[in-house]
Amino acid sequence: MKFISPKTDFAFKKIFASQESKPILISFLNALVYHNQPLIQDLEIIDPYQ
C-alpha cells in the first residue's frame, strides 16, 4: 500500500484543513508554540475557495 506524502498540497489540506481534523491541527500548532505561551483552545478553519 502506498501513502501520499503529507508534504503535497492535497495531503496537507486533507490532514490539517478540515473540520474533522481540527484537533490534529490544534495539537500541531500548540507543539510549535514557545514555552510559557497560552495554548490554542479553538480555531476557525476558513475555506479560501468559498
PDBQT receptor file of N, H, CA, C and O in Angstrom, charges set to zero:
ATOM      1  N   MET A   1       0.839  -1.170   0.000  1.00  0.00    +0.000 N 
ATOM      2  CA  MET A   1       0.000   0.000   0.000  1.00  0.00    +0.000 C 
ATOM      3  C   MET A   1       0.887   1.237   0.000  1.00  0.00    +0.000 C 
ATOM      4  O   MET A   1       1.845   1.322   0.768  1.00  0.00    +0.000 OA
ATOM      5  N   LYS A   2       0.564   2.199  -0.869  1.00  0.00    +0.000 N 
ATOM      6  H   LYS A   2      -0.215   2.130  -1.493  1.00  0.00    +0.000 HD
ATOM      7  CA  LYS A   2       1.315   3.449  -0.932  1.00  0.00    +0.000 C 
ATOM      8  C   LYS A   2       0.550   4.544  -0.211  1.00  0.00    +0.000 C 
ATOM      9  O   LYS A   2      -0.680   4.554  -0.183  1.00  0.00    +0.000 OA
ATOM     10  N   PHE A   3       1.301   5.462   0.369  1.00  0.00    +0.000 N 
ATOM     11  H   PHE A   3       2.301   5.454   0.347  1.00  0.00    +0.000 HD
ATOM     12  CA  PHE A   3       0.719   6.598   1.061  1.00  0.00    +0.000 C 
ATOM     13  C   PHE A   3       1.104   7.877   0.334  1.00  0.00    +0.000 C 
ATOM     14  O   PHE A   3       2.158   7.954  -0.296  1.00  0.00    +0.000 OA
ATOM     15  N   ILE A   4       0.254   8.861   0.427  1.00  0.00    +0.000 N 
ATOM     16  H   ILE A   4      -0.603   8.799   0.939  1.00  0.00    +0.000 HD
ATOM     17  CA  ILE A   4       0.546  10.164  -0.161  1.00  0.00    +0.000 C 
ATOM     18  C   ILE A   4       1.423  10.940   0.819  1.00  0.00    +0.000 C 
ATOM     19  O   ILE A   4       1.176  10.939   2.025  1.00  0.00    +0.000 OA
ATOM     20  N   SER A   5       2.427  11.587   0.298  1.00  0.00    +0.000 N 
ATOM     21  H   SER A   5       2.628  11.588  -0.682  1.00  0.00    +0.000 HD
ATOM     22  CA  SER A   5       3.317  12.387   1.143  1.00  0.00    +0.000 C 
ATOM     23  C   SER A   5       2.543  13.555   1.750  1.00  0.00    +0.000 C 
ATOM     24  O   SER A   5       1.843  14.269   1.033  1.00  0.00    +0.000 OA
ATOM     25  N   PRO A   6       2.661  13.758   3.068  1.00  0.00    +0.000 N 
ATOM     26  CA  PRO A   6       1.962  14.890   3.692  1.00  0.00    +0.000 C 
ATOM     27  C   PRO A   6       2.527  16.243   3.267  1.00  0.00    +0.000 C 
ATOM     28  O   PRO A   6       1.992  17.289   3.635  1.00  0.00    +0.000 OA
ATOM     29  N   LYS A   7       3.611  16.216   2.490  1.00  0.00    +0.000 N 
ATOM     30  H   LYS A   7       4.045  15.366   2.191  1.00  0.00    +0.000 HD
ATOM     31  CA  LYS A   7       4.191  17.464   2.001  1.00  0.00    +0.000 C 
ATOM     32  C   LYS A   7       3.484  17.978   0.747  1.00  0.00    +0.000 C 
ATOM     33  O   LYS A   7       3.709  19.115   0.332  1.00  0.00    +0.000 OA
ATOM     34  N   THR A   8       2.625  17.143   0.139  1.00  0.00    +0.000 N 
ATOM     35  H   THR A   8       2.442  16.220   0.476  1.00  0.00    +0.000 HD
ATOM     36  CA  THR A   8       1.878  17.608  -1.028  1.00  0.00    +0.000 C 
ATOM     37  C   THR A   8       0.716  18.477  -0.571  1.00  0.00    +0.000 C 
ATOM     38  O   THR A   8       0.208  18.315   0.539  1.00  0.00    +0.000 OA
ATOM     39  N   ASP A   9       0.305  19.383  -1.419  1.00  0.00    +0.000 N 
ATOM     40  H   ASP A   9       0.717  19.514  -2.320  1.00  0.00    +0.000 HD
ATOM     41  CA  ASP A   9      -0.780  20.310  -1.080  1.00  0.00    +0.000 C 
ATOM     42  C   ASP A   9      -2.063  19.557  -0.741  1.00  0.00    +0.000 C 
ATOM     43  O   ASP A   9      -2.729  19.876   0.244  1.00  0.00    +0.000 OA
ATOM     44  N   PHE A  10      -2.412  18.560  -1.553  1.00  0.00    +0.000 N 
ATOM     45  H   PHE A  10      -1.872  18.301  -2.354  1.00  0.00    +0.000 HD
ATOM     46  CA  PHE A  10      -3.640  17.790  -1.328  1.00  0.00    +0.000 C 
ATOM     47  C   PHE A  10      -3.624  17.099   0.034  1.00  0.00    +0.000 C 
ATOM     48  O   PHE A  10      -4.587  17.198   0.794  1.00  0.00    +0.000 OA
ATOM     49  N   ALA A  11      -2.546  16.408   0.336  1.00  0.00    +0.000 N 
ATOM     50  H   ALA A  11      -1.764  16.328  -0.282  1.00  0.00    +0.000 HD
ATOM     51  CA  ALA A  11      -2.463  15.662   1.597  1.00  0.00    +0.000 C 
ATOM     52  C   ALA A  11      -2.432  16.608   2.795  1.00  0.00    +0.000 C 
ATOM     53  O   ALA A  11      -3.084  16.347   3.806  1.00  0.00    +0.000 OA
ATOM     54  N   PHE A  12      -1.684  17.697   2.691  1.00  0.00    +0.000 N 
ATOM     55  H   PHE A  12      -1.155  17.909   1.870  1.00  0.00    +0.000 HD
ATOM     56  CA  PHE A  12      -1.599  18.648   3.805  1.00  0.00    +0.000 C 
ATOM     57  C   PHE A  12      -2.978  19.216   4.130  1.00  0.00    +0.000 C 
ATOM     58  O   PHE A  12      -3.359  19.310   5.297  1.00  0.00    +0.000 OA
ATOM     59  N   LYS A  13      -3.721  19.593   3.092  1.00  0.00    +0.000 N 
ATOM     60  H   LYS A  13      -3.411  19.516   2.144  1.00  0.00    +0.000 HD
ATOM     61  CA  LYS A  13      -5.068  20.130   3.311  1.00  0.00    +0.000 C 
ATOM     62  C   LYS A  13      -5.996  19.068   3.884  1.00  0.00    +0.000 C 
ATOM     63  O   LYS A  13      -6.841  19.372   4.726  1.00  0.00    +0.000 OA
ATOM     64  N   LYS A  14      -5.847  17.834   3.436  1.00  0.00    +0.000 N 
ATOM     65  H   LYS A  14      -5.161  17.587   2.752  1.00  0.00    +0.000 HD
ATOM     66  CA  LYS A  14      -6.686  16.747   3.945  1.00  0.00    +0.000 C 
ATOM     67  C   LYS A  14      -6.391  16.488   5.420  1.00  0.00    +0.000 C 
ATOM     68  O   LYS A  14      -7.303  16.203   6.197  1.00  0.00    +0.000 OA
ATOM     69  N   ILE A  15      -5.124  16.586   5.806  1.00  0.00    +0.000 N 
ATOM     70  H   ILE A  15      -4.384  16.817   5.175  1.00  0.00    +0.000 HD
ATOM     71  CA  ILE A  15      -4.721  16.320   7.192  1.00  0.00    +0.000 C 
ATOM     72  C   ILE A  15      -5.081  17.484   8.109  1.00  0.00    +0.000 C 
ATOM     73  O   ILE A  15      -5.572  17.265   9.217  1.00  0.00    +0.000 OA
ATOM     74  N   PHE A  16      -4.845  18.713   7.665  1.00  0.00    +0.000 N 
ATOM     75  H   PHE A  16      -4.447  18.891   6.765  1.00  0.00    +0.000 HD
ATOM     76  CA  PHE A  16      -4.938  19.855   8.575  1.00  0.00    +0.000 C 
ATOM     77  C   PHE A  16      -6.076  20.838   8.301  1.00  0.00    +0.000 C 
ATOM     78  O   PHE A  16      -6.356  21.678   9.156  1.00  0.00    +0.000 OA
ATOM     79  N   ALA A  17      -6.735  20.772   7.162  1.00  0.00    +0.000 N 
ATOM     80  H   ALA A  17      -6.507  20.090   6.467  1.00  0.00    +0.000 HD
ATOM     81  CA  ALA A  17      -7.681  21.839   6.809  1.00  0.00    +0.000 C 
ATOM     82  C   ALA A  17      -9.134  21.392   6.730  1.00  0.00    +0.000 C 
ATOM     83  O   ALA A  17      -9.905  21.952   5.950  1.00  0.00    +0.000 OA
ATOM     84  N   SER A  18      -9.516  20.418   7.503  1.00  0.00    +0.000 N 
ATOM     85  H   SER A  18      -8.890  19.963   8.136  1.00  0.00    +0.000 HD
ATOM     86  CA  SER A  18     -10.923  20.021   7.531  1.00  0.00    +0.000 C 
ATOM     87  C   SER A  18     -11.431  20.088   8.965  1.00  0.00    +0.000 C 
ATOM     88  O   SER A  18     -10.651  20.009   9.914  1.00  0.00    +0.000 OA
ATOM     89  N   GLN A  19     -12.724  20.231   9.111  1.00  0.00    +0.000 N 
ATOM     90  H   GLN A  19     -13.358  20.296   8.340  1.00  0.00    +0.000 HD
ATOM     91  CA  GLN A  19     -13.317  20.302  10.449  1.00  0.00    +0.000 C 
ATOM     92  C   GLN A  19     -13.053  19.017  11.233  1.00  0.00    +0.000 C 
ATOM     93  O   GLN A  19     -12.895  19.055  12.453  1.00  0.00    +0.000 OA
ATOM     94  N   GLU A  20     -13.006  17.887  10.539  1.00  0.00    +0.000 N 
ATOM     95  H   GLU A  20     -13.134  17.856   9.548  1.00  0.00    +0.000 HD
ATOM     96  CA  GLU A  20     -12.772  16.606  11.208  1.00  0.00    +0.000 C 
ATOM     97  C   GLU A  20     -11.367  16.517  11.799  1.00  0.00    +0.000 C 
ATOM     98  O   GLU A  20     -11.145  15.814  12.786  1.00  0.00    +0.000 OA
ATOM     99  N   SER A  21     -10.428  17.227  11.196  1.00  0.00    +0.000 N 
ATOM    100  H   SER A  21     -10.608  17.797  10.395  1.00  0.00    +0.000 HD
ATOM    101  CA  SER A  21      -9.039  17.162  11.665  1.00  0.00    +0.000 C 
ATOM    102  C   SER A  21      -8.661  18.351  12.543  1.00  0.00    +0.000 C 
ATOM    103  O   SER A  21      -7.480  18.570  12.811  1.00  0.00    +0.000 OA
ATOM    104  N   LYS A  22      -9.633  19.106  12.984  1.00  0.00    +0.000 N 
ATOM    105  H   LYS A  22     -10.593  18.929  12.766  1.00  0.00    +0.000 HD
ATOM    106  CA  LYS A  22      -9.380  20.288  13.810  1.00  0.00    +0.000 C 
ATOM    107  C   LYS A  22      -8.546  19.972  15.056  1.00  0.00    +0.000 C 
ATOM    108  O   LYS A  22      -7.623  20.729  15.358  1.00  0.00    +0.000 OA
ATOM    109  N   PRO A  23      -8.828  18.886  15.796  1.00  0.00    +0.000 N 
ATOM    110  CA  PRO A  23      -7.982  18.570  16.962  1.00  0.00    +0.000 C 
ATOM    111  C   PRO A  23      -6.520  18.299  16.587  1.00  0.00    +0.000 C 
ATOM    112  O   PRO A  23      -5.611  18.634  17.346  1.00  0.00    +0.000 OA
ATOM    113  N   ILE A  24      -6.299  17.700  15.428  1.00  0.00    +0.000 N 
ATOM    114  H   ILE A  24      -7.038  17.428  14.811  1.00  0.00    +0.000 HD
ATOM    115  CA  ILE A  24      -4.931  17.430  14.970  1.00  0.00    +0.000 C 
ATOM    116  C   ILE A  24      -4.216  18.748  14.688  1.00  0.00    +0.000 C 
ATOM    117  O   ILE A  24      -3.059  18.922  15.072  1.00  0.00    +0.000 OA
ATOM    118  N   LEU A  25      -4.899  19.674  14.022  1.00  0.00    +0.000 N 
ATOM    119  H   LEU A  25      -5.839  19.532  13.711  1.00  0.00    +0.000 HD
ATOM    120  CA  LEU A  25      -4.306  20.973  13.716  1.00  0.00    +0.000 C 
ATOM    121  C   LEU A  25      -4.000  21.754  14.988  1.00  0.00    +0.000 C 
ATOM    122  O   LEU A  25      -2.933  22.358  15.099  1.00  0.00    +0.000 OA
ATOM    123  N   ILE A  26      -4.917  21.749  15.942  1.00  0.00    +0.000 N 
ATOM    124  H   ILE A  26      -5.783  21.258  15.851  1.00  0.00    +0.000 HD
ATOM    125  CA  ILE A  26      -4.690  22.449  17.210  1.00  0.00    +0.000 C 
ATOM    126  C   ILE A  26      -3.478  21.866  17.926  1.00  0.00    +0.000 C 
ATOM    127  O   ILE A  26      -2.644  22.608  18.446  1.00  0.00    +0.000 OA
ATOM    128  N   SER A  27      -3.379  20.554  17.954  1.00  0.00    +0.000 N 
ATOM    129  H   SER A  27      -4.056  19.951  17.532  1.00  0.00    +0.000 HD
ATOM    130  CA  SER A  27      -2.239  19.897  18.596  1.00  0.00    +0.000 C 
ATOM    131  C   SER A  27      -0.930  20.253  17.895  1.00  0.00    +0.000 C 
ATOM    132  O   SER A  27       0.073  20.538  18.549  1.00  0.00    +0.000 OA
ATOM    133  N   PHE A  28      -0.945  20.237  16.571  1.00  0.00    +0.000 N 
ATOM    134  H   PHE A  28      -1.760  20.006  16.040  1.00  0.00    +0.000 HD
ATOM    135  CA  PHE A  28       0.239  20.578  15.784  1.00  0.00    +0.000 C 
ATOM    136  C   PHE A  28       0.677  22.018  16.062  1.00  0.00    +0.000 C 
ATOM    137  O   PHE A  28       1.859  22.273  16.291  1.00  0.00    +0.000 OA
ATOM    138  N   LEU A  29      -0.263  22.948  16.043  1.00  0.00    +0.000 N 
ATOM    139  H   LEU A  29      -1.223  22.740  15.857  1.00  0.00    +0.000 HD
ATOM    140  CA  LEU A  29       0.073  24.353  16.293  1.00  0.00    +0.000 C 
ATOM    141  C   LEU A  29       0.555  24.570  17.717  1.00  0.00    +0.000 C 
ATOM    142  O   LEU A  29       1.473  25.359  17.943  1.00  0.00    +0.000 OA
ATOM    143  N   ASN A  30      -0.047  23.885  18.680  1.00  0.00    +0.000 N 
ATOM    144  H   ASN A  30      -0.793  23.245  18.496  1.00  0.00    +0.000 HD
ATOM    145  CA  ASN A  30       0.404  24.011  20.068  1.00  0.00    +0.000 C 
ATOM    146  C   ASN A  30       1.812  23.455  20.254  1.00  0.00    +0.000 C 
ATOM    147  O   ASN A  30       2.558  23.932  21.110  1.00  0.00    +0.000 OA
ATOM    148  N   ALA A  31       2.179  22.458  19.464  1.00  0.00    +0.000 N 
ATOM    149  H   ALA A  31       1.574  22.071  18.768  1.00  0.00    +0.000 HD
ATOM    150  CA  ALA A  31       3.533  21.904  19.548  1.00  0.00    +0.000 C 
ATOM    151  C   ALA A  31       4.569  22.916  19.060  1.00  0.00    +0.000 C 
ATOM    152  O   ALA A  31       5.741  22.840  19.431  1.00  0.00    +0.000 OA
ATOM    153  N   LEU A  32       4.135  23.863  18.229  1.00  0.00    +0.000 N 
ATOM    154  H   LEU A  32       3.184  23.926  17.928  1.00  0.00    +0.000 HD
ATOM    155  CA  LEU A  32       5.044  24.881  17.702  1.00  0.00    +0.000 C 
ATOM    156  C   LEU A  32       5.140  26.118  18.587  1.00  0.00    +0.000 C 
ATOM    157  O   LEU A  32       6.043  26.936  18.408  1.00  0.00    +0.000 OA
ATOM    158  N   VAL A  33       4.225  26.264  19.537  1.00  0.00    +0.000 N 
ATOM    159  H   VAL A  33       3.492  25.599  19.682  1.00  0.00    +0.000 HD
ATOM    160  CA  VAL A  33       4.199  27.440  20.409  1.00  0.00    +0.000 C 
ATOM    161  C   VAL A  33       5.362  27.357  21.391  1.00  0.00    +0.000 C 
ATOM    162  O   VAL A  33       5.682  26.287  21.908  1.00  0.00    +0.000 OA
ATOM    163  N   TYR A  34       5.988  28.504  21.637  1.00  0.00    +0.000 N 
ATOM    164  H   TYR A  34       5.728  29.374  21.217  1.00  0.00    +0.000 HD
ATOM    165  CA  TYR A  34       7.101  28.548  22.587  1.00  0.00    +0.000 C 
ATOM    166  C   TYR A  34       6.613  28.275  23.996  1.00  0.00    +0.000 C 
ATOM    167  O   TYR A  34       5.423  28.401  24.285  1.00  0.00    +0.000 OA
ATOM    168  N   HIS A  35       7.527  27.904  24.863  1.00  0.00    +0.000 N 
ATOM    169  H   HIS A  35       8.494  27.802  24.628  1.00  0.00    +0.000 HD
ATOM    170  CA  HIS A  35       7.201  27.624  26.263  1.00  0.00    +0.000 C 
ATOM    171  C   HIS A  35       6.597  28.857  26.930  1.00  0.00    +0.000 C 
ATOM    172  O   HIS A  35       6.896  29.991  26.556  1.00  0.00    +0.000 OA
ATOM    173  N   ASN A  36       5.756  28.620  27.908  1.00  0.00    +0.000 N 
ATOM    174  H   ASN A  36       5.513  27.699  28.212  1.00  0.00    +0.000 HD
ATOM    175  CA  ASN A  36       5.101  29.664  28.703  1.00  0.00    +0.000 C 
ATOM    176  C   ASN A  36       4.153  30.547  27.889  1.00  0.00    +0.000 C 
ATOM    177  O   ASN A  36       3.842  31.665  28.301  1.00  0.00    +0.000 OA
ATOM    178  N   GLN A  37       3.700  30.059  26.753  1.00  0.00    +0.000 N 
ATOM    179  H   GLN A  37       3.953  29.151  26.419  1.00  0.00    +0.000 HD
ATOM    180  CA  GLN A  37       2.710  30.777  25.952  1.00  0.00    +0.000 C 
ATOM    181  C   GLN A  37       1.356  30.095  26.133  1.00  0.00    +0.000 C 
ATOM    182  O   GLN A  37       1.307  28.884  26.348  1.00  0.00    +0.000 OA
ATOM    183  N   PRO A  38       0.270  30.837  26.052  1.00  0.00    +0.000 N 
ATOM    184  CA  PRO A  38      -1.050  30.207  26.174  1.00  0.00    +0.000 C 
ATOM    185  C   PRO A  38      -1.290  29.232  25.020  1.00  0.00    +0.000 C 
ATOM    186  O   PRO A  38      -0.898  29.492  23.882  1.00  0.00    +0.000 OA
ATOM    187  N   LEU A  39      -1.931  28.122  25.325  1.00  0.00    +0.000 N 
ATOM    188  H   LEU A  39      -2.249  27.911  26.249  1.00  0.00    +0.000 HD
ATOM    189  CA  LEU A  39      -2.218  27.122  24.304  1.00  0.00    +0.000 C 
ATOM    190  C   LEU A  39      -3.448  27.512  23.498  1.00  0.00    +0.000 C 
ATOM    191  O   LEU A  39      -4.343  28.197  23.994  1.00  0.00    +0.000 OA
ATOM    192  N   ILE A  40      -3.477  27.072  22.266  1.00  0.00    +0.000 N 
ATOM    193  H   ILE A  40      -2.750  26.515  21.863  1.00  0.00    +0.000 HD
ATOM    194  CA  ILE A  40      -4.636  27.287  21.407  1.00  0.00    +0.000 C 
ATOM    195  C   ILE A  40      -5.733  26.343  21.871  1.00  0.00    +0.000 C 
ATOM    196  O   ILE A  40      -5.512  25.136  21.978  1.00  0.00    +0.000 OA
ATOM    197  N   GLN A  41      -6.901  26.877  22.146  1.00  0.00    +0.000 N 
ATOM    198  H   GLN A  41      -7.080  27.857  22.059  1.00  0.00    +0.000 HD
ATOM    199  CA  GLN A  41      -8.031  26.076  22.614  1.00  0.00    +0.000 C 
ATOM    200  C   GLN A  41      -8.991  25.743  21.477  1.00  0.00    +0.000 C 
ATOM    201  O   GLN A  41      -9.565  24.655  21.432  1.00  0.00    +0.000 OA
ATOM    202  N   ASP A  42      -9.156  26.693  20.560  1.00  0.00    +0.000 N 
ATOM    203  H   ASP A  42      -8.690  27.577  20.596  1.00  0.00    +0.000 HD
ATOM    204  CA  ASP A  42     -10.097  26.522  19.463  1.00  0.00    +0.000 C 
ATOM    205  C   ASP A  42      -9.619  27.375  18.297  1.00  0.00    +0.000 C 
ATOM    206  O   ASP A  42      -8.847  28.316  18.483  1.00  0.00    +0.000 OA
ATOM    207  N   LEU A  43     -10.073  27.049  17.112  1.00  0.00    +0.000 N 
ATOM    208  H   LEU A  43     -10.700  26.285  16.961  1.00  0.00    +0.000 HD
ATOM    209  CA  LEU A  43      -9.741  27.840  15.942  1.00  0.00    +0.000 C 
ATOM    210  C   LEU A  43     -10.836  27.680  14.907  1.00  0.00    +0.000 C 
ATOM    211  O   LEU A  43     -11.660  26.769  14.980  1.00  0.00    +0.000 OA
ATOM    212  N   GLU A  44     -10.828  28.581  13.948  1.00  0.00    +0.000 N 
ATOM    213  H   GLU A  44     -10.159  29.321  13.888  1.00  0.00    +0.000 HD
ATOM    214  CA  GLU A  44     -11.806  28.537  12.866  1.00  0.00    +0.000 C 
ATOM    215  C   GLU A  44     -11.071  28.246  11.572  1.00  0.00    +0.000 C 
ATOM    216  O   GLU A  44     -10.129  28.952  11.212  1.00  0.00    +0.000 OA
ATOM    217  N   ILE A  45     -11.498  27.211  10.877  1.00  0.00    +0.000 N 
ATOM    218  H   ILE A  45     -12.263  26.637  11.170  1.00  0.00    +0.000 HD
ATOM    219  CA  ILE A  45     -10.903  26.856   9.593  1.00  0.00    +0.000 C 
ATOM    220  C   ILE A  45     -11.757  27.500   8.508  1.00  0.00    +0.000 C 
ATOM    221  O   ILE A  45     -12.950  27.218   8.399  1.00  0.00    +0.000 OA
ATOM    222  N   ILE A  46     -11.143  28.364   7.709  1.00  0.00    +0.000 N 
ATOM    223  H   ILE A  46     -10.174  28.593   7.798  1.00  0.00    +0.000 HD
ATOM    224  CA  ILE A  46     -11.854  29.088   6.656  1.00  0.00    +0.000 C 
ATOM    225  C   ILE A  46     -11.439  28.525   5.304  1.00  0.00    +0.000 C 
ATOM    226  O   ILE A  46     -10.250  28.405   5.008  1.00  0.00    +0.000 OA
ATOM    227  N   ASP A  47     -12.426  28.181   4.491  1.00  0.00    +0.000 N 
ATOM    228  H   ASP A  47     -13.392  28.278   4.732  1.00  0.00    +0.000 HD
ATOM    229  CA  ASP A  47     -12.171  27.665   3.151  1.00  0.00    +0.000 C 
ATOM    230  C   ASP A  47     -11.863  28.844   2.224  1.00  0.00    +0.000 C 
ATOM    231  O   ASP A  47     -12.734  29.683   1.996  1.00  0.00    +0.000 OA
ATOM    232  N   PRO A  48     -10.640  28.923   1.685  1.00  0.00    +0.000 N 
ATOM    233  CA  PRO A  48     -10.291  30.064   0.839  1.00  0.00    +0.000 C 
ATOM    234  C   PRO A  48     -10.982  30.027  -0.525  1.00  0.00    +0.000 C 
ATOM    235  O   PRO A  48     -10.916  31.004  -1.272  1.00  0.00    +0.000 OA
ATOM    236  N   TYR A  49     -11.638  28.929  -0.857  1.00  0.00    +0.000 N 
ATOM    237  H   TYR A  49     -11.692  28.136  -0.251  1.00  0.00    +0.000 HD
ATOM    238  CA  TYR A  49     -12.278  28.784  -2.160  1.00  0.00    +0.000 C 
ATOM    239  C   TYR A  49     -13.770  29.068  -2.125  1.00  0.00    +0.000 C 
ATOM    240  O   TYR A  49     -14.451  28.877  -3.132  1.00  0.00    +0.000 OA
ATOM    241  N   GLN A  50     -14.296  29.518  -0.994  1.00  0.00    +0.000 N 
ATOM    242  H   GLN A  50     -13.743  29.674  -0.175  1.00  0.00    +0.000 HD
ATOM    243  CA  GLN A  50     -15.722  29.830  -0.905  1.00  0.00    +0.000 C 
ATOM    244  C   GLN A  50     -15.979  31.231  -1.338  1.00  0.00    +0.000 C 
ATOM    245  O   GLN A  50     -17.125  31.678  -1.333  1.00  0.00    +0.000 OA
TER     246      GLN A  50
